[in-house]
Amino acid sequence: MSNAIHFAILGMASGGLYALMALGLIVVHRTSGAINFAHGAIAVTAGYVLVYCESKSIPILVSVVLAILSGLVLGVLIQLLVMTPLRNASTLTKAISTLGILVVLQASAQLKFGSQPQLVESFLPQNGVTIFGAYVTVDYLIMLAIALVLAAVLWVVYRRTRFGLATTAVSDNEEALGTLGWSSTLVARGNWAIAGTLAALSGVLLAPTTGVSLPSMTSLLLPALAAALFGRLSSFPVATLGALLIGVIQSELTFYGQAPVLRDLPNLPEAVPFLLIIVILVARGKTLPTRDFVESRLPSLGSGRVRLRTLLPAVLVAVLLIQWMLPLEWVMATTSTLIAGIIVLSLVLLIGYAGQLSLAQLSIGGLGALVTARLVASADWPLPLAVLVGLAVAVPVGILVGLPAVRTRGATLAVVTLGLAAALNSLVFSTVKLTGGDVGIDVGFPSLLGFEFDETTYPRRYALVALALFVLVGIALCNLRRSGLGRWMISVRSNERAAASLGVNVVGAKLAAFVMSSVIATLGAILVAFRFPNALFTSFEPFQSVNYVVQSVIGGVGFVPGAAAGGMLEPSGLGSKAIHSAGLGDWLTLVGGLLLLLTVIFNPDGMVGSGLEQARAVKRKLFPAKASSHAAKSSIAVQSVVGDAPGRGEAKVLAVSGLTVQFGAVTAVNGVDFELRSGEVLGVIGPNGAGKTTLIDALTGYVPSKGSVTLDGEQLQGTAPHHRSRLGVIRSFQSLELFEDLSVGENLLVASEKLTFRRALGAMFWPKRPALDGAAPAAVQEFGLGDALDGAPGDLSYGQRRLLAISRAVACNPTVLLLDEPAAGLDDVDRQALKALVRRLSESWGIAVLLIEHDVDLVMSVSDRILALNFGTVTAHASPEEVRRHPEVIRSYLGEDDAAVAAGDGCTRGTDETMERSAQ
Ligand SMILES: Nc1ncnc2c1ncn2[C@@H]1O[C@H](COP(=O)(O)OP(=O)(O)OP(=O)(O)O)[C@@H](O)[C@H]1O
């Protein structure tokens, strides 16, 4: 028993260190919304400052102060040089930039101090005390006390002081903070200084116990991230509690690790943070983000067009170089570049197309490669069959990794994958029984149908195999970009809520991206493992996966050729070879980190993205005629409209009864009943906050609700938004939510295409020119978008963007169309056009339209019936004329003033204006 207490107290002490790190992570997240993956590296840097000071015989107290100050300075520098230029970037981009900082700090430390752990003299008392019969040294207790005191201080500072309140304001509303006379930049800088100081403090406290080394201190990051997530990246006390819990669980597992059940899993304690992260995120996550989730712009995407005129000569030159011209060492560097390129291609799909960040690509791929190696070595399987099984292993692995992505997004997802990489490293790749450790697995020499291509004997053949696979995977990804599944993925990356509203299966699209990218990463990992007769898995560690993210972003994560460019930065690749030739070999990683930072700040589309843009600009200048003739040829076919407007044919009824939505104490929609039939327009009015948008959210499955919603008797309650959309219940959004990464035509294609598994897969091998069919051609005609199909939504005027949003919904061929303030921001001419359009949609197309509008004149003139809401409750449900005179409705706009209500009665135009004024 006393042993258990002893381990619990030891665990709390290491939990204290996790807590210190977690506090810093929360401080950064509160101010910039970013997750700082460089936090552990700041701790390491402070440790090295301590080592350096000791080597210069500087007194220990001064050294400690200097080391902690180094964290503060680093925090300020990061804010100044990286976060300020990136303040409007997506949280994903910010997270990637902190990976760049991580790489720069780690590489600099390695250059100066090497990779061996450095010992530091202890500066805390080492004498022991006995607590509950357990013997513990005092330094551990001091660390715990420091963590608890700091958590309490930060809690008070961020709740009670003006600085703390200003920090909350920075994340909520930067402009409002400016009006109060606070500089948001200074507030952010102050927070980064605090975060840096906290990281440095943990590094300094840990240094005497574990020594200073990159692995020991960066390994603090994962438990700290788990603790910070436990505290929802905002609560200091809860995160501290989480950190202590993790410390105790890990420590007790080490103690009970001697038990027979746990003896075979010696590294289980290291996997605890990952398991906790998964549980927290899956339990708390949401399948779709909430209404206030802001999707930021991600790097641009290539068109996916395969230009044979460029591809064939490039491949020919590569073959000539590999087979006859390059010296062997350069051939092997080419092989490294191409294999890295294949793994980077898996990220082009995942980050570029699907917008999901993974820091575990090599670990994921490594699993399949390990299975392949084992089958070849131990079971004597033929290579092709073993490779197929290895690739098949990637499917369930991809689904497993993708599952958390279903319920979380952005940088938080990257934390999950980082945790997965660490867990796989400690549970699989570090287990000698599985991987053969430093000796590896004897896989012999690979051959296919008698064609031997092992790198030791035939390095040129191995390079050609890598080239062939890179080209094939690249072409498949280009085809995917232009296919229906590719558009699904991009729509999900652009805007999950809008994608679901058009029938896109968001979960399916994400899982497909994870599975396909896992298969590609596995192919790359198999090529890594089979390069030499003994397949080694010692290098399949998390930092390598971070390296591939670095390469993908620098090359251009939205572009297939970017993978080849990024692969140059592989440690044994062509870039490294060139740098080695210049005598700067050791600097490669540092150069990579710096390049990543420069890329995310100045050139977010990467080398290939910006190169293509410049090439296009030059071409436009030199051959303007050619450019415009090219533009005239649309990449999307539009089927001709035959006969009358489409529509789903048979008349249907949307029946709503007792619909209620509750947000905590607020009842946003309260027992609403109505019926809406094909060909009818039901206007919904009500002052701000009346519950109009929540009503649409509930009807389309975006918020949980009680009551019944049926379409022609079929119950919709409990079904997902994309399912309702496929049944014909389609919505638009107040804020349009267009897919800015897709062209206008592709926005419509996402709405109109019916994707099947066969079609999705077939398009990767045999792509066809996409065609707008079903209701989409009529929508193009109706909304006059024929000339704009190949342009970007960003090139349209505001009015046209609104029309595109509605036409996209119409292209789904709706039975019921729910329009949320479609006239907002339109001028008078466009409003009149919209009015006529809504009537045509109901009368000619037979669509049942539910129209939310603050333009009371518009809604009254176009609707057959009006439903008036106030505080979520129906105050009137009648014809426009009756509602206009309804005292309850007038009261809801004018307040409880009876005289005003009486004056409003009968004065219809006056009432309309009053309604509009109070609703805006
Ligand atoms: N996710 C949410 N969490 C908590 N409260 C919410 C949430 N969404 C909406 N509400 C609350 O529900 C009520 C109804 O909001 P809703 O946006 O549906 O009103 P609205 O009539 O559409 O307003 P507006 O005309 O301004 O768009 C408001 O009190 C709002 O603050």
PDBQT file of the ligand as one rigid body, heavy atoms in Angstrom, charges set to zero:
ROOT
HETATM    1  N1  LIG A1001     -25.747  27.387 -30.097  1.00  0.00    +0.000 N 
HETATM    2  C1  LIG A1001     -26.451  28.148 -29.251  1.00  0.00    +0.000 A 
HETATM    3  N2  LIG A1001     -26.222  28.107 -27.926  1.00  0.00    +0.000 NA
HETATM    4  C2  LIG A1001     -26.941  28.858 -27.055  1.00  0.00    +0.000 A 
HETATM    5  N3  LIG A1001     -27.910  29.696 -27.437  1.00  0.00    +0.000 NA
HETATM    6  C3  LIG A1001     -28.186  29.797 -28.749  1.00  0.00    +0.000 A 
HETATM    7  C4  LIG A1001     -27.474  29.039 -29.724  1.00  0.00    +0.000 A 
HETATM    8  N4  LIG A1001     -27.964  29.340 -30.948  1.00  0.00    +0.000 NA
HETATM    9  C5  LIG A1001     -28.949  30.244 -30.736  1.00  0.00    +0.000 A 
HETATM   10  N5  LIG A1001     -29.077  30.524 -29.437  1.00  0.00    +0.000 N 
HETATM   11  C6  LIG A1001     -30.062  31.418 -28.805  1.00  0.00    +0.000 C 
HETATM   12  O1  LIG A1001     -31.321  31.019 -29.267  1.00  0.00    +0.000 OA
HETATM   13  C7  LIG A1001     -32.151  32.157 -29.461  1.00  0.00    +0.000 C 
HETATM   14  C8  LIG A1001     -32.677  32.152 -30.891  1.00  0.00    +0.000 C 
HETATM   15  O2  LIG A1001     -31.602  32.462 -31.772  1.00  0.00    +0.000 OA
HETATM   16  P1  LIG A1001     -31.767  32.487 -33.355  1.00  0.00    +0.000 P 
HETATM   17  O3  LIG A1001     -30.456  32.817 -33.929  1.00  0.00    +0.000 OA
HETATM   18  O4  LIG A1001     -32.436  31.269 -33.799  1.00  0.00    +0.000 OA
HETATM   19  O5  LIG A1001     -32.751  33.725 -33.546  1.00  0.00    +0.000 OA
HETATM   20  P2  LIG A1001     -33.134  34.426 -34.922  1.00  0.00    +0.000 P 
HETATM   21  O6  LIG A1001     -34.586  34.719 -34.835  1.00  0.00    +0.000 OA
HETATM   22  O7  LIG A1001     -32.679  33.638 -36.077  1.00  0.00    +0.000 OA
HETATM   23  O8  LIG A1001     -32.308  35.780 -34.806  1.00  0.00    +0.000 OA
HETATM   24  P3  LIG A1001     -31.725  36.684 -36.009  1.00  0.00    +0.000 P 
HETATM   25  O9  LIG A1001     -32.906  37.324 -36.657  1.00  0.00    +0.000 OA
HETATM   26  O10 LIG A1001     -30.891  37.677 -35.308  1.00  0.00    +0.000 OA
HETATM   27  O11 LIG A1001     -30.979  35.785 -36.897  1.00  0.00    +0.000 OA
HETATM   28  C9  LIG A1001     -31.316  33.365 -29.119  1.00  0.00    +0.000 C 
HETATM   29  O12 LIG A1001     -31.590  33.712 -27.785  1.00  0.00    +0.000 OA
HETATM   30  C10 LIG A1001     -29.900  32.863 -29.261  1.00  0.00    +0.000 C 
HETATM   31  O13 LIG A1001     -29.033  33.578 -28.406  1.00  0.00    +0.000 OA
ENDROOT
TORSDOF 0
